[in-house]
Amino acid sequence: MDALPPCPDPALQAQLSQTRRRFHRQPERSWTEYQTSARLCAELAALGYELCWGPALYARGEASNPPPAEQEQAAYARAEAALGADHPYLAGQRPHRTGVVASLDGGGPGPVFGFRFDIDALPIQESDAADHPPSAAGFASTSPGLMHACGHDGHLTIGLGLARRLAASRARWRGRVHLLFQPAEEVAGGGVLFAELAQLREVQYLVALHLGIVDRYRLICDARWIASRIFEVEFEGRASHAGNAPQQGRNALLAACHAVLGLYGIARHSDGVTRVNVGPFNAANAHNVIPDRVRLRYEVRGADGALCDYMAAEAQRRLAGAAAMQGVSWRQTPYAAFASAANSPELAARVAEVARELGLPDALLQPAYQVPASEDAGYLVHQVRAQGGAATHLILGCPVAGGHHSSRFDFDEAWLGWGVLLLERLLTRGGARRPGPP
């Protein structure tokens, strides 16, 4: 399928495009989505939703891996400047208590749905090139060094568009809905927190979604994400003068370099997708000192938990060997983790049926796909399925400019209207065969 049919509701599509562009201008990094959360709360409250936000949202946990204090302070200052210090939904979020769950009852008893939308951005400077659509159309990021470079502005737009339609038609649908606007997906923290929410314990049908991912227009109803584990490592050796007494040093930098080569040399596994990558790497010694301290962060991934565990075990073996070669010590600290979780086939099939009812062609539908990346909605999917519900992760697939996590990232807004209509129809049709009570 080379193109997506136009949304059957042009007015909805136009409204969603405006909403997406408004949020694209104000990206916020994980755990500091103050403006985003406050704006969502204000509109959702006006629509009649019951809100859970701020301290109430964090009753069962706290933010993991929050950014440094100076970044949090700068984010809050930007939010105050944009919204005013007296905004009713701003001060209660601090510190690191972003996100919101909005709940609404329909016109009578029925199933409980949950829809999850992530809201955080990335520490990337957006391109100002004339051929970059957000820059050309005047809606590029206004926050230096921050950008919606993975489509989360589109996800929250679909969530807000769905909220508007459900509020306007609540007398005509039955059951209860929880809209989960989740922070901190990019650092694998928000999903762990939201998986513990009391609202999620009520959910019988859960849907999470993601824009882009594949390089063609596809609705993937059973998107399977791989597991990932991220670690921080510190090598500690002994400093010494590099010219006068190099033999007295224990070179932590050299150990770390061997470790990096060793990590990339891990044999991939024939049972499924496996990945490894090294990110931040820092050694602050002067040029004439044998380096005594080096820090790095790396990740391993696997199609399932067992493959991810294999990669993690192999990584530790290589790190230990590299440290032993140089006579230095090392320690490893878990930083974050993304879980893999199997989707519910019956709910995925129902999504495909609903898509056909809306008029999306069969050529657009793809039942399953193994995504070679990670997503922390896996924690929510696992929880809902464990309590007897059905859950699936959708991909609204389309080519993306620049690729995900790129300064030139952009997606086709044509999916926004279809995304809202698809989720709305799924709820009003009552989901798949009803699972047992949570």
C-alpha positions, 0 to 999 in steps of 0.5 A: 500500500503506497498511500493512506486513504484520506481521513473520512472526517476532514474537520477532525483531521484538520483539528488534530493537525493543529493540536499536534503542531501545538504540542510539537512546538513544546517538547519536554524531556522525560519526567519534566513534561510539565507544560504538556501534562498541565495543558492536557489536564486543563482540557480533559477537566473541561471535557468532564473527565475525572483526573488522576495527576500529580501526587495522586498519580505517584501514590505507588512509586516515584520517578526513576532516573530523573534528569539532573536538577538544573534540567528539571529547573529549566523545564519548570521555568519554561512551563511557568513562563508559558502557562503562568505560575498560578496555573492550576495543574502546574505546581502540583506536578513538581518534582517529576510527577508528570503525566495524567490518567483521565477517566470517563463513564459512558451511558451505561454499564459495559467493558472497561477500556484503557488507551495508553499514549506516551508524551515525552520528547528527546534531547535532540536539537531539531533541524532548521533546514528549509526542507524539514517540514516542521521548520518550513511550516513554522511549528518546529521546537521552540525549546533548544536541544529538545525535540519530538523525534519519535512521534509522541506528539502524534500519540498524545494528539490521538489520545486528546482527539479520542477524549474529545469525541468520547466526551461529546458522545458519552450517552451513546457508548457504554462502559468506562475508559481510562486514557493513560497519558504516560511520561518517560517512555524514552527512559523506560520509567513511565511504563513501570510506574503506570503498570502499578496504577489502580486504574489499570487494574480495572482495564479489560481491554488495553491498546497502546500505539506507535506511529511510524516504525516501518517504511510503508503504510501499514496498520499492524495490529499485533506489534511485538517489541523486544526486551531491553536492559540498560546499564551504567558501568564504572571502571576504576584504576590507578592514576599515574604520571603518563611519562614519569611512571606509566608502569604504576598506573592501572588504565581504566580507559584502556579497560573501557575501550577493550570492554566496548570492543568486547560488547560489540563482539558478542555473538548474536543468537539464532533464536531471535533478534539481539542487539547491543549498543554503547552510548555515553562514554566519559573519561575526564583525566588530563592528557598526561595522566594514566586514566583512573576512572571511566564511566559508560552506559550500554544497552542489550536487547533481545526478542524476548526476556531469555534472549535479553538475559543471554546478551546481558550475561555475555556483556558482563563476561566481557566487562569482567575480562576487560577489567582483569586485563588492566588490573582495574575494578569495575561495577555495574548498575542497572539503569532501566529496562524495557519488557517484552510482552505477548499481545492478545490475538483476539483483540488484535483480530478485533482491531483488524475487523474494526479497521475494515468497518471503517473502510481501511483496505485489506492491503493496509492490514498486517496482523503481526510484526516483530519490531527490532526496538523496545517500548515500555508499554510492555509492562502495561500489556503484561499486567492487563493480560495477567489479570485476565484482560486482553491487550495489544500494541498497534503500529500506525505504520508510515515512512518517516523523514530522517528516521526515528530519533533524528533531528529531521524526524517527521511523520505523516499526519494522515494517520491522526484522524484514522487513529482516533476513529479506529480507537473510538470504533473499537470502544463503541463496538465493545472490544473482542470477546469479553475476558473475565473480570480483572 
